[in-house]
Amino acid sequence: MTSHVDQPQSFLIRAFSVGRRPQVAFGLVIALFWLIVLTTVSIWAPYDPLEAVGTRLIAPSMTHLLGTDALGRDVFTRVLYGARESMPIAAAVIVCATVIGTLLGAVAGYAGGWVDAIVMRITDVVMAFPAILLAMAISAALGPGLRNGFIAILIVWWPIYARLVRGQVLSIKQREHVEAAISIGATRRRILQKHVMPMAITPVLVNATMDFGQVVLFLSSLSFLGLGALPPSPEWGSMITEGAKNFYQWWIAVGPGLAILTVVLGFNFLGDGLRDVLDPRSKGDK
């Protein structure tokens, strides 16, 4: 039997072994890179993202690493500043969706009955629509803009966590330690907080990490369709839209496209590593 003293050591061993995997190391490097860019880009960025700095539609060069766009703005600088537009919104969506979905899913799974029925029917209604189409409809109704894009994606995303947590709670509340807590007279709230949720939170953390890149992609898709960020915002999706209008100037769309690609891949790899660390039954420990 593993003692409580051995558990932290086991966790550290798993974390070290996961960190040696190339794909997890890549995910961690990408996440740290964009975090540094997000917080410091205004200090060292070569140009202003909204000002024309050269001749329009210049190809990539040493002066402009990703060329210039149709208004003469430096594309490389705009890609860097795009992290400040997309990533905070994505983080806010993940946090809010996780909190809302976890609370509703936990209450529905543990309470059961009519509470469970109401919450699950609401999630069924939301999830019955293709996510991107529902987000587009909500954004179109509210009007374009990052704030409304945030609201649209949040409405689409929280049912994922509600379903996930409900399933975990339904499984965990049948276990012996929960029945023991019930037998000694623990309140329902204490049982949920102390005996159920600590065991249900692991897949939520893993899912949230992997969803971060997907939300960035979702937000960029709305902006690409004209339902997200508004010009002249250096948001990645809107930059790709501009690149589509100037098809032969490939560098305008390649920069933000690569930024989105690295964020999605990086956080997917990071989520895989986090799952291997937190879940001893995962393949990472074999």
C-alpha positions as CSV (number, residue, x, y, z in Angstrom):
1,M,0.0,0.0,0.0
2,T,1.4,3.4,-0.9
3,S,1.8,5.8,2.0
4,H,0.8,9.5,2.0
5,V,4.6,10.3,2.2
6,D,5.2,8.4,-1.1
7,Q,2.4,10.2,-3.0
8,P,4.3,13.5,-3.6
9,Q,7.4,11.6,-4.6
10,S,5.4,9.5,-7.1
11,F,3.9,12.7,-8.5
12,L,7.3,14.3,-9.0
13,I,8.6,11.2,-10.7
14,R,5.7,11.2,-13.1
15,A,6.1,14.9,-13.8
16,F,9.8,14.5,-14.5
17,S,9.2,11.6,-16.9
18,V,6.5,13.5,-18.7
19,G,8.7,16.6,-19.0
20,R,11.3,14.5,-20.9
21,R,8.9,13.8,-23.7
22,P,9.5,15.9,-26.8
23,Q,5.9,16.7,-27.5
24,V,5.2,17.8,-23.9
25,A,8.4,19.9,-23.8
26,F,7.3,21.5,-27.0
27,G,3.9,22.3,-25.5
28,L,5.5,23.9,-22.5
29,V,7.9,25.9,-24.5
30,I,5.0,27.2,-26.8
31,A,2.9,28.1,-23.8
32,L,5.7,30.0,-22.1
33,F,6.7,31.7,-25.3
34,W,3.2,33.1,-25.9
35,L,2.8,34.0,-22.2
36,I,6.0,36.1,-22.4
37,V,4.9,37.7,-25.7
38,L,1.5,38.5,-24.2
39,T,3.0,40.3,-21.2
40,T,6.0,42.0,-22.7
41,V,5.4,42.6,-26.4
42,S,4.7,46.3,-25.8
43,I,8.2,46.8,-24.5
44,W,10.2,45.2,-27.3
45,A,8.0,45.0,-30.4
46,P,9.7,46.6,-33.4
47,Y,6.8,48.7,-34.6
48,D,3.4,50.0,-33.7
49,P,0.8,47.4,-34.8
50,L,-1.7,50.1,-36.0
51,E,0.7,52.4,-37.8
52,A,1.9,52.2,-41.4
53,V,5.7,51.7,-41.2
54,G,6.6,51.1,-44.9
55,T,5.4,50.6,-48.4
56,R,2.3,48.5,-48.6
57,L,2.5,44.8,-49.4
58,I,6.3,44.4,-49.1
59,A,7.5,40.8,-49.1
60,P,9.3,39.5,-46.0
61,S,12.8,40.9,-45.5
62,M,15.2,41.6,-42.6
63,T,13.4,44.9,-42.0
64,H,10.0,43.4,-42.0
65,L,10.2,39.7,-41.1
66,L,6.7,38.9,-42.3
67,G,6.4,41.7,-44.7
68,T,3.7,44.5,-44.6
69,D,0.0,44.4,-45.2
70,A,-2.3,46.4,-47.5
71,L,-2.0,49.4,-45.2
72,G,1.8,49.2,-44.8
73,R,1.6,47.8,-41.3
74,D,4.3,45.4,-40.1
75,V,2.7,41.9,-40.1
76,F,5.2,40.4,-37.6
77,T,4.4,43.1,-35.1
78,R,0.7,42.6,-35.6
79,V,1.0,38.8,-35.1
80,L,2.8,39.4,-31.8
81,Y,0.2,41.9,-30.6
82,G,-2.5,39.4,-31.7
83,A,-1.7,37.3,-28.7
84,R,-3.0,40.2,-26.5
85,E,-6.3,40.1,-28.4
86,S,-6.9,36.3,-28.6
87,M,-5.3,34.6,-25.6
88,P,-6.9,36.7,-22.7
89,I,-10.4,36.1,-24.3
90,A,-9.7,32.4,-24.6
91,A,-8.5,32.2,-21.0
92,A,-11.6,34.0,-19.8
93,V,-13.8,31.7,-21.8
94,I,-12.1,28.6,-20.4
95,V,-12.3,29.9,-16.8
96,C,-15.9,31.0,-17.0
97,A,-17.0,27.8,-18.9
98,T,-15.2,25.6,-16.4
99,V,-16.7,27.3,-13.3
100,I,-20.3,27.4,-14.7
101,G,-20.1,23.9,-16.2
102,T,-18.5,22.4,-13.1
103,L,-21.0,23.9,-10.7
104,L,-24.0,22.9,-12.8
105,G,-22.7,19.5,-13.6
106,A,-21.8,18.7,-10.0
107,V,-25.2,19.8,-8.7
108,A,-27.0,17.9,-11.4
109,G,-25.0,14.7,-10.9
110,Y,-25.2,14.7,-7.2
111,A,-28.8,16.0,-6.7
112,G,-30.4,14.0,-9.5
113,G,-34.1,14.1,-10.0
114,W,-35.7,17.3,-11.5
115,V,-32.5,19.3,-11.0
116,D,-30.5,16.9,-13.1
117,A,-33.3,16.8,-15.7
118,I,-33.5,20.6,-16.1
119,V,-29.7,21.1,-16.3
120,M,-29.2,18.2,-18.8
121,R,-32.1,19.3,-21.0
122,I,-30.5,22.8,-21.3
123,T,-27.2,21.3,-22.2
124,D,-28.9,19.0,-24.7
125,V,-30.5,22.0,-26.4
126,V,-27.2,23.9,-26.6
127,M,-25.2,20.9,-27.8
128,A,-27.9,19.9,-30.4
129,F,-26.6,22.7,-32.6
130,P,-23.2,22.6,-34.4
131,A,-21.0,24.7,-32.1
132,I,-19.7,27.1,-34.7
133,L,-23.1,27.7,-36.2
134,L,-24.6,28.5,-32.8
135,A,-21.8,30.8,-32.0
136,M,-22.2,32.5,-35.3
137,A,-25.9,33.0,-34.7
138,I,-25.3,34.5,-31.2
139,S,-22.5,36.8,-32.4
140,A,-24.7,38.0,-35.3
141,A,-27.5,38.7,-33.0
142,L,-25.3,40.6,-30.5
143,G,-23.2,42.3,-33.1
144,P,-19.5,41.9,-33.9
145,G,-16.8,42.5,-31.3
146,L,-14.5,40.6,-29.0
147,R,-16.9,41.0,-26.0
148,N,-19.8,39.5,-27.9
149,G,-17.6,36.8,-29.3
150,F,-16.6,35.9,-25.8
151,I,-20.3,35.6,-24.8
152,A,-21.1,33.5,-27.8
153,I,-18.3,31.0,-27.2
154,L,-19.0,30.8,-23.5
155,I,-22.7,29.9,-24.2
156,V,-21.4,27.2,-26.6
157,W,-18.6,25.9,-24.3
158,W,-20.0,25.5,-20.7
159,P,-22.2,22.5,-21.5
160,I,-19.1,20.5,-22.3
161,Y,-17.9,20.8,-18.7
162,A,-21.4,20.3,-17.3
163,R,-21.7,16.9,-19.0
164,L,-18.1,16.0,-18.1
165,V,-18.5,16.8,-14.4
166,R,-21.9,15.2,-14.2
167,G,-20.6,11.9,-15.5
168,Q,-17.7,12.0,-13.0
169,V,-20.0,12.8,-10.1
170,L,-22.4,10.0,-11.0
171,S,-19.6,7.5,-10.9
172,I,-17.8,8.8,-7.8
173,K,-20.9,9.2,-5.6
174,Q,-21.4,5.4,-5.7
175,R,-18.0,4.6,-4.2
176,E,-17.4,3.3,-0.7
177,H,-15.8,6.4,0.7
178,V,-18.9,8.5,-0.2
179,E,-21.2,5.9,1.4
180,A,-19.0,5.9,4.5
181,A,-19.3,9.7,4.7
182,I,-23.1,9.5,4.4
183,S,-23.2,6.8,7.1
184,I,-21.5,9.1,9.6
185,G,-23.9,11.9,8.9
186,A,-21.9,14.3,6.7
187,T,-24.0,16.9,4.9
188,R,-24.6,16.7,1.2
189,R,-22.7,19.9,0.6
190,R,-19.6,18.6,2.6
191,I,-19.7,15.3,0.8
192,L,-19.8,17.0,-2.6
193,Q,-17.0,19.4,-1.7
194,K,-14.7,17.1,0.2
195,H,-15.3,13.6,-1.1
196,V,-16.6,13.9,-4.7
197,M,-15.2,17.0,-6.4
198,P,-11.5,16.5,-5.6
199,M,-11.7,13.2,-7.5
200,A,-13.8,14.7,-10.3
201,I,-11.6,17.7,-11.0
202,T,-8.7,16.0,-12.8
203,P,-10.4,15.5,-16.2
204,V,-11.7,19.0,-16.0
205,L,-8.2,20.4,-15.7
206,V,-6.9,18.3,-18.5
207,N,-9.9,19.2,-20.7
208,A,-9.5,22.9,-20.0
209,T,-5.8,22.9,-20.9
210,M,-6.5,21.1,-24.2
211,D,-9.6,23.4,-24.9
212,F,-7.5,26.6,-24.7
213,G,-6.1,26.2,-28.2
214,Q,-9.6,25.2,-29.5
215,V,-11.1,28.4,-28.1
216,V,-8.4,30.5,-29.7
217,L,-9.2,28.8,-33.0
218,F,-12.9,29.3,-32.4
219,L,-12.5,33.0,-31.7
220,S,-10.3,33.4,-34.8
221,S,-13.0,31.7,-36.9
222,L,-15.6,34.2,-35.7
223,S,-13.2,37.1,-36.5
224,F,-12.5,35.5,-39.9
225,L,-16.2,35.6,-40.6
226,G,-16.5,39.2,-39.5
227,L,-18.3,38.4,-36.2
228,G,-15.3,38.8,-33.9
229,A,-12.7,41.5,-33.6
230,L,-13.2,44.7,-35.6
231,P,-10.5,46.5,-37.7
232,P,-7.9,47.7,-37.1
233,S,-7.5,45.2,-34.2
234,P,-4.5,42.9,-34.8
235,E,-6.5,39.8,-34.0
236,W,-5.3,36.6,-35.8
237,G,-8.6,35.7,-37.4
238,S,-9.2,39.2,-38.8
239,M,-5.6,39.2,-40.1
240,I,-6.3,36.0,-42.0
241,T,-9.3,37.6,-43.5
242,E,-7.1,40.4,-44.8
243,G,-4.7,37.8,-46.2
244,A,-7.6,36.1,-48.0
245,K,-8.3,39.4,-49.7
246,N,-4.7,39.7,-50.8
247,F,-4.2,36.1,-51.9
248,Y,-0.9,36.4,-53.7
249,Q,0.6,38.2,-50.7
250,W,0.8,34.9,-48.8
251,W,2.8,36.3,-45.8
252,I,-0.2,38.3,-44.5
253,A,-2.1,35.1,-43.7
254,V,0.8,32.8,-43.0
255,G,1.9,34.7,-39.9
256,P,-1.3,34.6,-37.9
257,G,-2.0,31.1,-39.2
258,L,1.2,29.8,-37.8
259,A,0.5,31.6,-34.5
260,I,-2.9,29.8,-34.2
261,L,-1.3,26.5,-35.2
262,T,1.4,26.7,-32.5
263,V,-1.1,27.6,-29.8
264,V,-3.4,24.7,-30.7
265,L,-0.6,22.2,-30.9
266,G,1.2,23.5,-27.9
267,F,-1.7,23.3,-25.5
268,N,-2.9,20.0,-26.9
269,F,0.5,18.5,-26.1
270,L,0.6,20.2,-22.7
271,G,-2.9,18.7,-21.9
272,D,-1.6,15.3,-22.9
273,G,1.3,15.7,-20.5
274,L,-1.0,17.0,-17.7
275,R,-3.3,14.0,-18.1
276,D,-0.3,11.6,-17.8
277,V,0.8,13.3,-14.6
278,L,-2.6,13.5,-12.9
279,D,-4.1,10.2,-14.0
280,P,-2.0,7.2,-12.9
281,R,-4.1,4.9,-15.2
282,S,-3.1,6.8,-18.3
283,K,-0.7,5.5,-20.9
284,G,2.0,7.9,-19.7
285,D,2.7,5.7,-16.7
286,K,3.1,2.5,-18.6
